[in-house]
Amino acid sequence: MAGERFRAPGWSEISAVCTDPAYRRQGLATALVRTLVTDIRSRGSNAFLHVQAQNTGAIRLYESLGFVTGAAPTFIGARVPDSPRPRSVNVPETGTLIEV
């Protein structure tokens, strides 16, 4: 599976690229990402995505498709005052890959 999540002027994020382990190494993720990049480009935007630094297999795939490493994002949690406290989220070091 794969989809788009965040859009900003000129940019669209590819998100949730996942392949069931039983179906890996068949080119499914490659086909999905290429399709999304084609759709994003057809709208006049650029594609980007986030990947965990330790996910070397995904990084190799994305780099083979023309993505390059950009800045590491900063994640910030926020809540409305007097609302229940949000659950704790631990986000490992990540990098942003930008399609070129």
C-alpha positions in Angstrom: 0.0 0.0 0.0 1.0 3.6 -0.4 -0.7 6.9 -0.5 -0.4 10.7 -0.1 -0.8 12.5 3.1 0.4 16.1 3.3 0.3 18.7 0.5 1.8 22.1 0.4 2.2 24.4 -2.6 4.5 22.6 -5.0 4.9 19.5 -2.8 3.1 16.3 -2.0 4.1 13.7 0.6 4.2 10.0 -0.3 3.1 8.2 2.9 2.6 4.7 4.3 4.6 2.7 1.8 4.2 -0.9 3.1 4.5 -4.3 1.6 3.5 -7.5 3.4 6.7 -9.5 4.0 5.3 -12.5 2.0 5.1 -10.3 -1.1 8.3 -8.4 -0.9 11.0 -8.3 -3.7 8.4 -8.4 -6.4 8.6 -4.7 -7.3 5.2 -3.8 -5.7 6.5 -0.9 -3.7 8.5 0.3 -6.7 5.4 0.3 -8.9 3.3 2.1 -6.2 5.9 4.8 -5.6 6.5 5.4 -9.3 2.7 5.7 -9.9 2.4 8.2 -7.1 5.4 10.2 -8.4 3.8 10.3 -11.8 0.5 11.5 -10.4 2.2 14.1 -8.3 4.3 15.4 -11.2 1.2 15.5 -13.4 -0.2 18.1 -10.9 2.9 20.1 -11.2 4.2 19.2 -7.7 7.3 17.5 -6.3 7.2 14.4 -4.2 8.8 13.8 -0.8 8.6 11.2 1.9 10.0 10.4 5.3 11.8 7.2 6.3 13.4 6.0 9.5 17.2 6.1 9.3 17.5 2.4 10.2 15.1 1.3 7.4 18.0 0.8 5.0 16.0 -1.4 2.6 13.4 1.4 2.1 16.2 4.0 1.7 17.9 1.9 -1.0 14.6 1.6 -2.8 13.8 5.3 -2.6 17.3 6.3 -3.7 17.1 3.9 -6.7 13.9 5.8 -7.7 15.7 9.2 -7.6 15.0 10.4 -4.1 17.9 12.1 -2.2 18.2 12.7 1.5 17.2 16.1 2.7 16.8 17.6 6.2 15.7 15.6 9.2 12.3 16.8 10.4 11.5 18.0 13.9 8.3 16.5 15.3 6.3 18.5 17.8 3.4 17.4 19.8 0.6 19.8 20.8 -2.7 19.7 22.6 -5.6 22.0 23.3 -5.4 23.4 26.9 -7.6 21.4 29.4 -7.9 18.5 27.0 -6.7 15.0 28.0 -3.0 14.5 27.8 -1.9 13.0 24.5 -0.2 9.6 24.7 3.6 9.6 24.5 5.1 9.0 21.0 8.7 8.0 20.5 9.9 8.9 17.0 13.3 7.5 16.0 15.7 9.6 14.0 14.3 10.1 10.5 15.3 11.7 7.3 13.3 13.3 4.6 13.8 12.1 1.1 13.1 14.4 -1.8 12.3 13.2 -5.3 14.5 15.0 -7.9 
